[in-house]
Amino acid sequence: MRLRPFDLKSAVLALAALLTPLAAGAQQPAVSPFVQRLLSRDTTLTVWLFVRPERPLADVTVLVSQAGGQVRTASQWLHAVSANLPTGALRSLRRRPELERIQLVARFVRRPEPAVQAVAPFAPSPAPGADDFGPSIMPYNRLNLMPLVNRGFRGQGVKIAILDTGFETGLPVFASTTVLAQRDFINHDGVVREQPGECSNFHGTSTWSLLGGNQQGFILGIARDAQYILARTEDACREVRTEEDNYVAALEWADSLGAKVVSSSLGYFDFDSGFTYTKAQLNGDFAVTTIAVDIAAQKGITVVTAAGNEGPGTQTLGTPADADSAIVVGAVDSLGTLVLFSSRGPTGDVRIKPDVTAPGFRVWVATPTGFNRADGTSFSTPITAGSAALLKQIHPTFGPIDIRDALRAAGSNARTPDSNRGWGTPDVAAAATFPRGIIVQNPRDSILTSVTPDFSWATPDVPVFGLPARYRLTVTTDAAFATAPVLDTTLTGTTVVMPRALRPLATMFFRIIATGADSASLTLASAQFVSPPWTKLETLGGPGNANIRATQPTFTWSSPAVTAPAGPFTYDVRVVRAGNGAVELDVRDLTTTTLVPPRPLAYNVAYRWLVTARLGTDTATTASPGTFTVIEDVFPTLTLLFQNFPNPFPDRNTGRRSTCIWFDLATSGRVRLDIMDMRGHVVRSLVPGSAFDPELTAGHYGRSGADCDPALEWDGTTVNGTMVPQGIYIAKLVTPDGTSFKRIVFLGPGLF
């Protein structure tokens, strides 16, 4: 899914529509229900003041100061100010025309993370040069990162911002890690480690260790050579105002420093103010953090965020995990099994989230006091963010959606993504080698236009270390690829022509396995496709009975494309009598798709025609579903009652519910045509009738163009419209030349 363009004005208006507006006038701001209820109290509130697009932010910051409030964040992205304001000041500001909306800033209440299991304290590093990942190797293996690490990709040149709790920057595990900038958005200073008097918390330090940790023998971060921007936006240990505005401000700050990847193991849903986002509001356009993530993506920043630990129920995501452009990460264990606590989607507007999964159970991390194993999507997130950083290093022109789609295409669940695990756990080496996936160019449709189709595909942006790539194409008759293949070939090109013809209307599946020179591999399996019929009758091929006047009609048919050596087609054409199957015409080994009979066909005989297409020893025959009859242009020389058709009727094959009766009259005079039961009782009279006088002139009756005269059709009803029972009936024709009978078989009304 491509990133939807973000229109800030539209998003603000959509959000405002969900809030309760004041009734004071069109230029007064909408006020959220939570703020409205609290205005009567004598307290201080932390609110978002959304400024009208045409008004500068500076005007509102001045208003806040004049009202005795404190500006917390001025967001250029959101065109909004968050501020601490006394309710008396708010009651005045809610009438200001500069404001479009006033909404409570949500205070995050962190749920406990899954258990952390203490394992080992810090220890001296092994001798330099020992490339030992220690217990941190598991995520590398699960995401197939080692081929990239062994080539020296460790995030060099990529700026990664981490939004989390405190970071213990002085630990030995970060001694060689480059910190470009750090900022505490809680205490508003440049120190991100926990301060005296604050409780110890492992969360921020642990998430960073999976990215930038570098202590051989214990933990090696995936992007340990990247540059880091550390933003302390959350305090999980005490009730301070570490809210959504910190998140938005940190994103804008990271953007100003050139961050290209953001790791955010944070989520916002329930707050201690009593405010809770509804599931419908997790639609990608409501929460301020969600909107900020989409703006970040437009600015070229890949934001990787945690799905949350509220599973296994559906729609247990928080914000900003509902953002269109975010790479949302669920948790699996070391075997790739989705863990119970991992939050599930879909979003409020029924998009699939999470996007991918990564190890989040018993993950080896650093903490302020040593090394532990930890659980949670908080740890799946930096593992994925590190993978995104490697992709950004290898493909520096890629944007956030390119990186997200590369990880999705290489996911273990890419063929059947769902809102439990998204596209699955990515093979990052495959995502790096085949970042655009395998793009099928032919076949373009599920219905083929050739019986020897060409299969072609492309794998754009393969890096130098992945070239040359090899491809294996397998074509088979079952989706599981368990039966013997129709075609199985390996090549370095990206085009294959089917060397043998596919049978008519055969159901097929194809699979392409791309393997780079670095051994990275990506698989694409097709949906079902169907081969075309070998011939299509272009003339006299309808389901009914056609009346023609040419005794040597032109038979025309067509065939789909076919390439040598399977082709070209040759054809055998037969014309047979519909009544007894006797062959009237048999022409073989034609190389054209048109035939004019070498001799005239008989008058008043119902015919069918058949084309047998040949490719080598393989054949396929197409027969006309209906019949055709050559009728005379002159008065008939004989009075004749023809066998009705279809007979029996109704005919499920042609869809006809009635039967047609033809007769020729050689002598003008009084005529009667009745349908009788086997006892001789008349159940329906067709002549005379509404369309026929008792006296008829000589001629052909019952024909109407290429089908039947409706006046000479019988649908199994009596003159009163009641249906006769199933059985055998008699058509009796009385003319000046005598009386004729034909037997009619009626199958009853329940056939359809």
N, C-alpha and C positions, 0 to 999 in steps of 0.2 A: 504494500500500500504506500503510495507516495505521500509526502508531507503536504497537508492541506495548507494553503497560504493563510497566514495569520493576519487578520485585520483587527487591530487593537480597538478601533471604534466599535466595530460590530460585536466584538467579544464583550466590551463593556456594556453595550446596550442589551445584549442577550442576558448578561448577568443581572442587570438592573431590572429586567422584566420579571425576575424571580423574587424580587424583594418588594416590601410594602412601601409604596411611595407616600410622601406626605401630601396632604390635600391642599397645601397652601398655594400651589401654582406651578406652572410648567417649568419655571426657572429655579425652583427649589430642589435640592438633592433628594434622591431616594434614600431612605434610612432603613437598614436591615431590622427585622423584628427583634433580634437580641438587643441591639442598641436602643430601640424604641422602648423596650420594657425597662431598661436600666436608667433611662434619662430622669426618671422621677426620684432616683436616689441621690444622696449627697456622697459621691465617690469620684474616683478617677478611672477613666476607661482608656484602653489602648485601641485605637481605631485606625482603619484605612480611610483616608480622604481621597476619593477618586476625583481628579480635576477634569473639568470639561476640556476637550481637545484644543479648543481655541485659546485657552487661558494658560499662562506660564506657571510652572510649579513654584517659582519664587514668590508669586503673589500669595499662595496658600501657606508657604512656610512663614511668611511675615504675619499672616492672619493668626497662625497658631501661636506665635510668640506674643502677639498683642493680646491674645485671649488668655495668656498665662499658662500655655501648654508647652510641651517639650517635643520637638521633632526627633523621631527615632531614625527613620529612613526616608529619603526622597528618591523614589524609583523613576528614572527616566523611561525605563522599559514599559512600566505599567501606567506611567503618567499619574502617579499617585504618591501620597505622603502618608506614612504611618506616624502616629503621634500619641503621646500621653496627654489627655485633656480632662479637666474637671467637667462633670456633667453640666454645670451651669454654663460653661463656655460652649459645650456642645449644643446646648439648647439654642444658643445664639447662632452658632455656625451652621446649624441645619437649615437656616434660611438664606445662606449666602449663595448668590447666583454663580460664583466661581466653581462650586462643587456639583458634581454629577451624582455621587453616591457616597454614603457613609456606611462602612461595614466593620464589624468587630474584628480586630486582629486575633486570630485563634492562638491560644496557648496550648502547646503540645504537651500531652501527658504520655510519657513513654511507658509502654508495657515492658515487663521484664523480658530480656532476651532468653532464649533457650540456654540450658546449663553450660557453664564453662568449667572444664575439668583441668585442674592444675597438674602439670606433668614435670617440668624441669625449670630450674632457675637459669639465669644467664651463665654462660661459661666462656672461657677464652676461645677465640677462633682457631681452627686448625691452621696448619701452615699455609701461607698464601699460595695461590695457584691450584689448590685442591678444589676442583669443580664439584663440590659435594652439596646437594640440595637437602640432604637429611630428610626429616619427616615431611618437609614441604613439597616433596616430589609429586604427591598424589594429584593435585589439580593439573599439573603439567601433563601427566599421563592421561587424565580423564579428558582434557581438551586438546590433546595432541599438540602441545606447545613446544616439545623438545626439538623438533626439526628446525623451528625458527630460532630458538635459543642457541642451538649449536651453530647456527650461521651468524651469530653475533647480534641478533636483534633483541635489544633490551630497552627499547623506548627512547633511544638517543634522539635528541632534538624535539621531543614532544613535551609540551607543558601540560601537566595534569593537576587539576584542582580537586581537593578532597574537602567535602562539607561534612562535618561530624562533630563529635565531642572533642575533648582535649587531645593533644598530641605531645607525647614525651620525646621532644626532639633530641635530648641529650643521651638517649640510650645507645649502647654500643651497636645495636642492630641498624641504627641510622647514621653511623659515623661517616660513611662515605656517600650518603644520599644528599643530593643537591636540593636545597630549599630555596626557591627563588623569592618567595614572600610568604609572610604569615600574618594573620590578623584574627583577633578575638572579637567577635561581634556581640559578645555578651558584656564584656568589661570595656569594650571599645579601646583596646590597646593592641600592641603588636606582639603579645606573648600568648601563645596558644596552648602551652602546657598548663596543667592544673595549678592553681595558686594556693598559697597557704590558707588553710581553713576550708578548702573545698575537698569533698570526698574523692577518693581515687576511683577512677573508672577506666576500664581497659578498651572501650569501644573504638574510639578514634585511633588510638595507637595500633590496635590490632588490625583494623581495616587497612591502615597505611602500610603495615608490615607485609601484607600480601602483595602490595604494589612495589614499595621501595625498600623493603627490608633487605639487608645484605650482611649476613653473618654465616659464613661458610660452615657447613656441617649442621646448621640448625634451621636457617630459613633464607631463601633467596627469592626476593620479590620478582614478579613477572616483568616489571618495567623499572628495574632498579637504577637504570642510567637515565631516566627521564628527569625533568625539572619539576619540582613540586610547589604548588601554591596551597597553603594550608589555611582553611577557614574554620574556626571554631564557632559553630552556629548553635550548638545544643549543649545544655548542661543537664545530664540525666540524673544528677545526684541531689539537686535542690530546686525548689520552686522559684526560679527566676524567669524573667520574660525572654525566653529563648523561643521565639515564635516564627511564623511564616515570613515576617518581614526580614529576619536575619537571613533566611534562605535566599530571598529575592536579592537582597543587598549583596550577599556573597557571590551570587552568580554574576551580577553586574560588575563587581570588583574583579572577579576572575577573568571576565571578558576584557576588561581594561588592561590586564597583564598578559593577554595573548593566550589564555588557556584554550586547548583544543579538545581535551577530554575532561569530563567531570565525573567523579565517583561519589555517589550520594546514597549512603546506607541509611536513609531517613524516610519517614512517611508520616502523613498527617491525615487524621480522620476524626478521632474523638478528642475533645479538649476539656480542660478542667473548668471552663466557663459554662459548660453544659451544651455548647454548640457541637453538633455532629453533622458532617456532610451526609446527605442522603445518597443512596446508590445511584439514583438518577442523575445527581449532580457530578458524578464521576464520569463525565462525558467528554473530557478533553478540553472544555472551554469555560469552566466555572472557577475552580480553585486558583488563587493567585500563584501558587507554586507551579501548578500545571501550565498556566499561561506563560510564566517566565521560562520554563523549560522549552516550550515551543519557540519562544523568541530567541533563546540561546541557540537552538538548532538552526534558525534562519541566519544567525551570525557565524555559523560554522563550528559550533561547539557540540560535541557528542556527549550527551548526558546519559550516564548509566545509573539506574536507580533500583532500589530493592523492591520486590513485589510485596514484601511484608511477611509476617509470621502468624497470620490469623487463619490459616487453613485448618481443615480441608474443605470448608464450605465454599460454595460458589460466590462470586462477587465480594471477595474479602480483601480486595486491593485497597490501598490508601491513595492519597495524593502525594506526589505527582506521578504515581505509577499509571495514571490514566492518560498521560500526555501522548499524543500521536507519535511524536518524534523520539521519545525516550526509549532507550533499550532497557526494558524491564526484566529483572532477573529473578527466577524462582530457584529453589534449592533441591539438589539431588545428593544422594550419598556417594560413597566411593565406587559403588557398583552401577551408578547411573539410575537408581530407583528414586522416584519423586518422594521426598520426605513429607510426613503428614502435616507438619506445621506450615509448609509453603503456601502462601496465599494464592488464590485462584481468581480468574476473571469470570466473565468478560467485563468490559467497561460498561458504563451506564448507557452508551449508545451502541452496545453489542459489538465492539471490536475485540479481536483476540488479544489478550494480554494474560500472562507475561509473554515476552518475545522469545527468550531463551532460558535455559537452566544451566547452573554450574554447581560445583561442590559447595554444600553449605551445612554439612554434618560431620562433626569431629574433624574440623579443618585446623591445621597446625598454624598458630598465630603467635606473635609476640605480644606481651602485655608490659605494663610498667614494672613488673616484678619478675618476669621470666618468660617461659614459653608454655602455652596451654593449647588444649583442643577446644574449639568453640563451635557452636551450632547457630544457624540463622541465615536468612537471605542477606543479612548485613555482610556476610563473608563471601557469598556467591557474587556479590556486586563488584568488589574490587578485583576479584579474579577475572571477571568479564571486562571490567574497565581496563585492566592490564592488557587483555587480549585486543581490545579496541585500540589501545595505544600502539601495539605492535603493527596492527593493520594500518594505522595512520602513518607510522614510520615508513612502512614499505610502500604505501600508496599515498603520498603526501597531498595529492589533489583531491582525495576522496572527502566528501562531506558526511555529515551524520547519518543521512539516510542510506548512502552508499555503504557505510560501515555496518549499519544495522542489517541491511539486506544481505550483505556478504555473510554475516554470522547466521542469519536465518537460513540462507540457502545451504549452508554447511551443517545444519542442525540434524540431529538424529531423528527428529520427528518432522522433517521438512515436507514430506509428502502428504502428511495428514495433520497439520497444526491444529491445536485445540487450546482452550483457555485453562488447562491444567499445567501443561509444560510448554505451551507455545510451540515454537519450531524445534524444541529439544536442545540437547547439549551440543554446541558447535564443535566441529573439527577445525580448529583455528588454522592449522597448517593448510588445510584444503581451502579455507576462506581466504587466506593470503595468496595462494597460488591461483585460485579460480575465483577472484573476488566478485565477478559479475555472474557467477554460476555458469550453467550450460544453457545457452539460449537456442532453442530449437527454431530453425528457419523453415524446414520442411520435414514432415507434412504440416501444413498450416491448418488443416481441418480434420475433424474426426472421420469424414467421408473422403476417401482417396479419389483422385482423378486419374490414376494410372494403376495398372495391374503390376507394373514394375516400378514402384515409386522410388524417388530419390530421397534419401535421408541426409539432411545437412544441418549443421549447427555451428555455433561460434562460442568461444570462451575468451572474451575481451580482457585486456589488461593483465595478462599473465606476466609476472615479473621475469627478469632474465634467469634467475635461478630455477624457474619452473620450466624453462624451454630446453629442448623441444618436448611438447606434451604428446602423449599417446592416448588413443581412444579405442575402446572396445564397444562395438555395436552388436546387440543381441536382439533378434526379433523372434517372438514366440507366440503361441496361441493361448497362453494363460497368464494371468496377472502375477502369479507367484513365480514365474519363470522356472517351473519345476519340470516341464515337459521338454522333449527334444526341440532345440531351436530350429526355426525356419532359416535363420541366418545368424551366424556368429563369426565376426571378423574383427581383427585388430589392425589399426592403421595410424599413421601420423597426420593424415589429412582430416578434413571435417566434412567430407561428402562421400556417400556410398549409394550406388544404384542397385536396387534389388536384382540379383542375377537371374532369378526365376520368377515366373508369374504367380501371383497370389490367386487362389481360387475365388470365384465370385462370392461376394458378400461374406468373406471370411473375417472373423473377429481376431484382431492381432494386438500385440503390445510390443513396444520397443524400449530398450534400456541402453543408456550411454554411460560408460564409466570412463571418466577422464583421469589420467594419471600424469602428474608433472615429472620433470626430470629429477626433482627432489623427492619423488615417491609420494607426494601428497595426492590424495585421490578424492574425487567427488562423483556421486552417482545421481543420475536423473532417470526416473522411470516415467513412461508416458501413461496417459489415460488410454482407454480403449479406442481403437480406430477400426474402420470397416473398409474392405476392398470393394471396388465397384463391380457391378455385373459386367460380363464380357460383351454382351450385346443389349441394345435397346431398340425395340421396333418403333420406327418413326412413322410408318404408314400402316393402316389397317391393324392397329395394335390396341384398340379400345376394348373395354370389357363387354360391350353389347354386341348386337348384330348390325353390321354395316351393309347397306345396299349400294352397289356400284353398277355402272353401266358398261365399263370397259371390260372386254373379255380377256385382255392382256394387260392387267394393271401393273403399275410400277411398284415393286417392293423395295422399301428403303429402310436401312437400319444403321446404327452407329455403334462404335466401340470406344472404350477409353484408350488412353495412350499406352503404348508398350514399346520397350526398347529392345534392341538386339542384344544378345542372341536369342532371347525368349521369343521375340516377335519376328516378322509381322504376323497378324492374324490371317488365317484362311477360313473360308466358310462353306458349309453345305446348307442348301435351302430346300425345304420340302413343302409342298402344298397337299393337304390331305382332306378327304371328305369328313365333315364333322360327324355324320351319322354312323359310319362304320370304320373310319380310319383308313380307308383305302387311299393309297398314294396316287395323287393326280399328277404331281410334278416333283422331280428329284434332280437337282443340279448341284454338282460337287466341285470343290477346289476353287471356289471364287476368291479373288484377291481384292475385289471391289465391294462396296457396301450398297450396291443397287442391282436389282435384277428385274428384267422384263421377260415374262414367260415366252418361250419360243413358239408356243401354240395356244390357241384360245381355250379358256376354261368354259365349262358347261354352264348354261343358264339354270337359274332356280335351284342351285345346289349350295348348301351351306358349307363353306370351307374354313379351315384353319391353316395357318402357315407357321413354320418353325425354322429357326436359324441355329445351326450348330457351329460355334466358333472353335477353331483349333489353334493350339500353340504347341507344336511338336506332337507328342502323343497325348497331351491333355486336351479334353474337350469340355464344352459347356453349352447346353441347349436352352434356348429361349423360345417359348411357344406363345402365340397370340392368345390372350385370355378369352376373347370373343370370337365371333365368326364373321364372315362376309359372304355375300351372295351376289352373283351377277344377274341382274334382272333385265328383261327385254324391253325395248322401246316401243314395240308394235303390240297390237292386240294379241292375246294368247290364242293359240290354236286348240288348246285343250282346257276344259274346265277341271280344276284341280284344287283339292283341299290339302294344304301343306301341314306337316306335323308342327304342332305348336312348340314354341320355345320360350323360356327354358322348360324342360319337361324331364323330371318332376319340377314343381315350383311350390313355394318360393325357393330361390337359389341363393344360398348364403355366399357362394364364391363371387357372384356378380352383383349381389345386393338387390336383385330384382325380386319384388314381392308379387308381381303379376306375371301372367303368361300371355304371349302374343300369338294371334291367329291370322294366318295369311290364306287367301284363296285367289285363284284366277278364274274369271268368268268368260268363256268363249262365246256364249249366246246371251244376248240381252233378254230380260224377262223377269218374272217374279222369283224372288230369292228369299230364303229363310235360313238363318243360322242360329241354332239353339245349343245351350249347354244342358245336358240331361244327366240325371243320376243313373245307376245301373238298373233301376226298375223302369226307366223310360220316362220319369217325371221331369218336366222342364223346370230347371232352377233359375235359368237366366236366358233371355233372348237378346242377341246382339243385333240381328237383322230380321225384320225391320226394327228401327230404334230411333233415338233422337238424332242420329247423324245419317240415317239411311231410310229412304223410302222403300216400300215393298218391291217396286220395279227398279232394277239396276241395269245399267248399260254394260256391255262387255268391257273387260279391262282387268287390271291388277288391283287387288284390295288388301289392305292391312299394312302396306308400306307407308312410311312417313319419313322421307329423307333417308337417313342411314339407320333408322330404328323402326318403331312400330307405331301404327295409327292408334292413338288412345281409345278410339271408338271400338276397336277390335281387340282390346285387352280385357282379360278376365282376372279379377283379383280374389276369386274364391267366395264372392258374396252373391246373395240372391237379389232379385229386383227390389226387395225391401231393405237391402243393406245388411241383412244378417249374414253371418259367416256360416258356410256349409261345413259339415264334418270332414275330417281327413278321409281320403279315399280316392277311388277311381271314378272319373266322369267321362262323358262322351260329348265330343263336338259333332253336331249333325248339320250338314250343309245340304239344303234342298234347292236345286236349280232346274231350269228347263232341260238340262242335259242329264239329269239324274240326281241321285242322293249319295253323299260320301260321309264317312265316319272317321274320326280319329280319337284315340284314347288319351285322356289327360289324367295325370297323376298329381293330386293335390296333397301336399305334406302337412297341411294344417296351419293355423295362425301362430302357433307357439314356436315356430322355428327361429324367429328373430327375438 
